[in-house]
Amino acid sequence: MSVPGRLKAPRITRQHRKTIWAALFLLPWFVFFCIFTVYPFVFGIYVSFTNFSLAGVQNIHFVGFDNFKAILDDPAFVRSIIATLSFAAIIIPCTIAFSLWIANILQRYGNKMNTLTKVAVYLPAVTCQAALVVVWKFIFAPHAGVVAGLLKTAGLPLFSLFDSAVTSIPVLSLIVITATLGQPLILYSAAINNIPVTYYEAAELDGASRMQQFFQITLPLLQSANTFVIITTTIGVMQVFVVPYLMTSGGPQYTTSTLLLMIYRSAFQNGSFGYASAVGLVLFLITAVIAAFQFRIMRRDLVEY
């Protein structure tokens, strides 16, 4: 018998236990996320409004929007934005087109061919980009590289592809594409394999060509994969750093200098962490606006389909 007036202890159900255990397992990740992601992000916003530098912590004070005004007056910032957007304009469509094209072709072959091709294309993605740049530097070396050897054999004058932005940005984009093609290929290949084969069989019975099958069946059913690949590729391209830094160091005259390379120089070479944080905040805003616009367009197309 229950004692009158005594409240019953709340009963912990099985679902509550699962929720508690899930929260306990997620707690370490959440702590790391707050320490290494949320805190640096918030602190970086604060630093962008100060004159934070390595000169001395005691001299740090709030400067308002002075760093952002200095950014707008810096010609290197304008050239870095142009270079970053130029890389994005080349790398994003080429990466998506090549990976989708390869994934669509692999659909016709067996598992062995699929596996070997995916490993070959994905291998540069897990290889240190610095090692890849060393190989590419040997290929494009203006006097002793593979390209120079071909020019000598053909009797043509030697020249460097990195003397101007007209040639250097496409070449650097090619290097970045070879290192980032693997992940979109895997995603597209998995998405295509999830499309029922009966759709293609019915299309073949109706006399549809492979090109018609691709545009009428494959491409419309890849809208979710397209959204993810386009947005993640855009975010990655806006943060290109290793290839321009090691190949050209941002030259000539900052024409291949990305915003991330400008952040690195401002912070770790010039010691102006406030200025570098301001550039980082601008880069974050540009990337967020572009990604949000892409998501809105892709979501609208997804709803239509």
C-alpha positions as CSV (number, residue, x, y, z in Angstrom):
1,M,0.0,0.0,0.0
2,S,1.2,3.5,-0.8
3,V,1.5,6.0,2.0
4,P,-1.1,8.8,1.6
5,G,0.5,12.2,0.7
6,R,3.8,10.7,-0.4
7,L,4.8,11.6,-4.0
8,K,5.9,8.7,-6.2
9,A,9.5,8.8,-7.6
10,P,9.5,9.4,-11.3
11,R,9.9,6.2,-13.2
12,I,12.9,6.1,-15.7
13,T,11.6,4.5,-18.8
14,R,13.7,2.6,-21.3
15,Q,13.6,5.5,-23.8
16,H,14.9,7.8,-21.1
17,R,17.8,5.5,-20.4
18,K,18.7,5.5,-24.1
19,T,18.5,9.3,-24.2
20,I,20.8,9.5,-21.2
21,W,23.4,7.1,-22.6
22,A,23.3,8.8,-26.0
23,A,24.0,12.2,-24.2
24,L,26.8,10.7,-22.3
25,F,28.5,9.3,-25.4
26,L,28.0,12.6,-27.2
27,L,29.4,14.7,-24.3
28,P,33.1,14.2,-25.1
29,W,32.6,15.2,-28.7
30,F,30.5,18.2,-27.7
31,V,33.2,19.3,-25.3
32,F,35.9,19.0,-28.0
33,F,33.6,20.8,-30.4
34,C,33.1,23.7,-28.0
35,I,36.8,24.0,-27.2
36,F,38.3,23.6,-30.6
37,T,35.5,25.0,-32.9
38,V,33.1,27.3,-31.1
39,Y,35.6,29.1,-28.8
40,P,38.1,29.8,-31.6
41,F,35.3,31.0,-33.8
42,V,33.9,33.4,-31.2
43,F,37.4,34.5,-30.1
44,G,38.4,35.1,-33.8
45,I,35.4,37.5,-34.2
46,Y,36.5,39.4,-31.1
47,V,40.1,39.6,-32.3
48,S,39.0,41.0,-35.6
49,F,37.9,44.2,-33.8
50,T,41.2,44.6,-32.0
51,N,44.8,45.3,-32.8
52,F,45.9,41.8,-31.5
53,S,49.4,41.1,-32.6
54,L,52.6,39.4,-31.3
55,A,54.0,42.8,-30.3
56,G,52.6,42.5,-26.8
57,V,49.4,41.4,-25.1
58,Q,49.4,44.6,-22.9
59,N,49.1,46.8,-25.9
60,I,45.9,45.2,-27.2
61,H,42.9,47.4,-27.4
62,F,39.6,47.6,-29.3
63,V,39.9,49.4,-32.7
64,G,36.3,48.9,-34.0
65,F,36.1,48.5,-37.8
66,D,39.6,49.8,-38.5
67,N,40.8,46.4,-39.6
68,F,37.9,46.1,-42.1
69,K,38.5,49.6,-43.4
70,A,42.2,48.6,-43.9
71,I,41.1,45.5,-45.8
72,L,39.0,47.5,-48.3
73,D,42.0,49.8,-48.9
74,D,44.4,46.9,-49.4
75,P,45.0,46.1,-53.1
76,A,46.3,42.7,-52.1
77,F,42.8,41.9,-50.6
78,V,41.1,42.7,-53.9
79,R,43.5,40.6,-55.9
80,S,43.1,37.7,-53.4
81,I,39.3,37.8,-53.7
82,I,39.6,37.8,-57.5
83,A,42.0,34.8,-57.3
84,T,39.8,32.9,-54.9
85,L,36.7,33.4,-57.0
86,S,38.7,32.5,-60.1
87,F,39.8,29.2,-58.5
88,A,36.1,28.6,-57.5
89,A,34.8,29.3,-61.0
90,I,37.2,26.7,-62.5
91,I,37.4,24.0,-59.8
92,I,33.8,23.7,-58.8
93,P,32.2,23.0,-62.2
94,C,35.1,20.9,-63.4
95,T,35.2,18.8,-60.2
96,I,31.4,18.1,-60.4
97,A,31.4,17.5,-64.2
98,F,34.4,15.1,-64.1
99,S,33.3,13.1,-61.1
100,L,29.7,12.8,-62.3
101,W,31.0,11.7,-65.8
102,I,33.3,9.1,-64.4
103,A,30.7,7.8,-62.0
104,N,28.2,7.5,-64.8
105,I,30.6,5.6,-67.0
106,L,31.6,3.2,-64.1
107,Q,27.9,2.2,-63.8
108,R,28.3,0.1,-67.0
109,Y,31.3,-2.0,-65.6
110,G,31.8,-4.6,-63.0
111,N,32.9,-4.4,-59.4
112,K,36.6,-4.9,-60.1
113,M,36.7,-2.0,-62.6
114,N,34.7,0.2,-60.2
115,T,37.0,-0.5,-57.3
116,L,40.3,0.0,-59.2
117,T,39.1,3.3,-60.7
118,K,37.8,4.6,-57.4
119,V,41.0,3.7,-55.6
120,A,43.1,5.4,-58.4
121,V,41.0,8.6,-58.3
122,Y,40.6,8.7,-54.5
123,L,44.3,8.1,-53.8
124,P,45.4,11.7,-54.2
125,A,42.7,12.8,-51.8
126,V,44.4,10.8,-49.0
127,T,47.9,11.7,-50.1
128,C,49.7,14.7,-48.5
129,Q,49.2,17.7,-50.8
130,A,52.7,18.8,-50.2
131,A,54.0,15.6,-51.7
132,L,51.7,16.1,-54.7
133,V,52.9,19.6,-55.2
134,V,56.6,18.4,-55.3
135,V,55.7,16.1,-58.2
136,W,53.8,18.8,-60.0
137,K,56.6,21.3,-59.5
138,F,59.0,18.8,-61.2
139,I,56.5,18.5,-64.1
140,F,56.1,22.3,-64.6
141,A,59.7,23.4,-63.7
142,P,60.5,26.1,-66.3
143,H,64.0,24.8,-67.2
144,A,64.3,21.2,-66.1
145,G,60.8,19.9,-65.8
146,V,58.8,17.5,-68.0
147,V,57.0,20.3,-69.8
148,A,60.3,22.1,-70.4
149,G,61.7,18.9,-71.9
150,L,58.8,18.6,-74.3
151,L,59.2,22.2,-75.4
152,K,62.9,21.6,-76.1
153,T,62.1,18.5,-78.1
154,A,59.5,20.5,-80.1
155,G,62.0,23.3,-80.7
156,L,59.8,25.9,-78.9
157,P,61.1,28.6,-76.5
158,L,61.0,27.8,-72.8
159,F,58.5,29.8,-70.6
160,S,56.9,29.4,-67.2
161,L,53.2,28.8,-66.9
162,F,53.3,30.7,-63.6
163,D,54.4,34.1,-64.9
164,S,50.8,35.4,-65.2
165,A,47.4,34.7,-63.7
166,V,46.1,33.8,-67.2
167,T,48.0,30.6,-67.2
168,S,48.9,30.0,-63.5
169,I,45.3,29.9,-62.1
170,P,44.1,27.2,-64.6
171,V,47.2,25.1,-63.9
172,L,46.9,25.4,-60.2
173,S,43.2,24.6,-60.5
174,L,44.1,21.4,-62.4
175,I,46.3,20.4,-59.5
176,V,43.6,21.0,-57.0
177,I,41.0,19.1,-59.1
178,T,43.2,16.0,-59.2
179,A,43.5,16.1,-55.4
180,T,39.8,16.7,-54.7
181,L,38.1,14.5,-57.4
182,G,37.9,11.4,-55.3
183,Q,35.2,12.2,-52.7
184,P,32.6,13.5,-55.2
185,L,33.2,10.4,-57.3
186,I,32.5,8.1,-54.4
187,L,29.3,10.0,-53.5
188,Y,28.0,10.1,-57.0
189,S,28.8,6.5,-57.6
190,A,26.9,5.5,-54.5
191,A,24.0,7.7,-55.4
192,I,23.8,6.2,-58.9
193,N,24.0,2.7,-57.6
194,N,20.9,3.4,-55.5
195,I,18.8,4.2,-58.5
196,P,16.6,1.2,-59.3
197,V,17.8,-0.6,-62.5
198,T,14.1,-1.0,-63.6
199,Y,14.1,2.7,-64.5
200,Y,16.8,2.2,-67.1
201,E,15.3,-1.1,-68.3
202,A,12.0,0.6,-69.0
203,A,13.8,3.5,-70.7
204,E,15.7,1.1,-73.0
205,L,12.4,-0.6,-73.9
206,D,11.1,2.8,-74.9
207,G,14.1,3.4,-77.1
208,A,15.9,6.0,-75.0
209,S,19.6,6.5,-75.6
210,R,22.2,6.6,-72.9
211,M,22.3,10.3,-73.1
212,Q,18.6,10.6,-72.7
213,Q,18.7,8.2,-69.8
214,F,21.3,10.3,-68.1
215,F,19.4,13.6,-68.4
216,Q,15.9,12.2,-67.8
217,I,16.7,9.6,-65.1
218,T,20.1,9.8,-63.5
219,L,20.5,13.6,-63.2
220,P,17.1,14.3,-61.8
221,L,17.5,11.6,-59.1
222,L,20.9,13.0,-58.1
223,Q,19.6,16.3,-56.7
224,S,20.3,15.4,-53.1
225,A,23.8,14.3,-53.9
226,N,24.4,17.3,-56.1
227,T,23.4,19.7,-53.3
228,F,25.8,18.1,-50.9
229,V,28.7,17.9,-53.4
230,I,28.3,21.4,-54.7
231,I,28.1,23.0,-51.2
232,T,31.0,21.0,-49.7
233,T,33.2,21.6,-52.8
234,T,32.5,25.3,-52.7
235,I,33.5,25.4,-49.0
236,G,36.7,23.5,-49.7
237,V,37.6,25.6,-52.7
238,M,37.2,28.8,-50.8
239,Q,39.8,27.6,-48.4
240,V,42.5,26.6,-51.0
241,F,45.9,27.2,-49.5
242,V,48.6,24.5,-49.9
243,V,48.8,24.4,-53.7
244,P,49.1,28.2,-54.3
245,Y,51.4,28.6,-51.3
246,L,53.9,25.9,-52.3
247,M,53.7,26.4,-56.1
248,T,53.7,30.2,-56.5
249,S,53.6,31.7,-53.0
250,G,50.7,33.8,-54.2
251,G,52.6,35.4,-57.0
252,P,53.1,37.1,-59.3
253,Q,51.8,40.3,-57.6
254,Y,49.2,38.4,-55.5
255,T,47.4,37.2,-58.6
256,T,47.3,33.6,-57.3
257,S,47.0,34.5,-53.6
258,T,43.8,33.2,-52.0
259,L,42.2,34.7,-49.0
260,L,43.4,31.9,-46.8
261,L,47.0,32.5,-48.0
262,M,46.5,36.2,-47.1
263,I,45.3,35.2,-43.7
264,Y,48.4,33.1,-43.1
265,R,50.7,35.9,-44.2
266,S,49.0,38.5,-42.1
267,A,49.0,36.4,-39.0
268,F,52.2,34.3,-39.0
269,Q,54.5,36.4,-41.2
270,N,53.4,39.9,-40.3
271,G,52.1,39.1,-36.8
272,S,48.8,41.1,-37.4
273,F,46.3,38.7,-35.9
274,G,43.6,41.3,-35.7
275,Y,43.9,42.0,-39.4
276,A,44.1,38.3,-40.2
277,S,41.0,37.6,-38.2
278,A,39.1,40.4,-40.0
279,V,40.1,38.8,-43.4
280,G,39.0,35.4,-42.0
281,L,35.6,36.8,-41.0
282,V,35.1,38.3,-44.5
283,L,36.0,34.9,-46.0
284,F,33.5,33.2,-43.7
285,L,30.8,35.7,-44.8
286,I,31.5,35.3,-48.5
287,T,31.5,31.5,-48.2
288,A,28.3,31.4,-46.2
289,V,26.5,33.7,-48.6
290,I,27.6,31.6,-51.6
291,A,26.7,28.3,-49.9
292,A,23.3,29.6,-48.8
293,F,22.5,30.8,-52.3
294,Q,23.5,27.4,-53.7
295,F,21.4,25.5,-51.1
296,R,18.4,27.7,-51.8
297,I,18.6,27.1,-55.6
298,M,19.3,23.3,-55.2
299,R,16.5,22.9,-52.6
300,R,14.1,24.6,-55.0
301,D,15.1,22.2,-57.8
302,L,14.8,19.3,-55.4
303,V,11.2,20.2,-54.4
304,E,10.3,20.6,-58.1
305,Y,11.5,17.0,-58.8
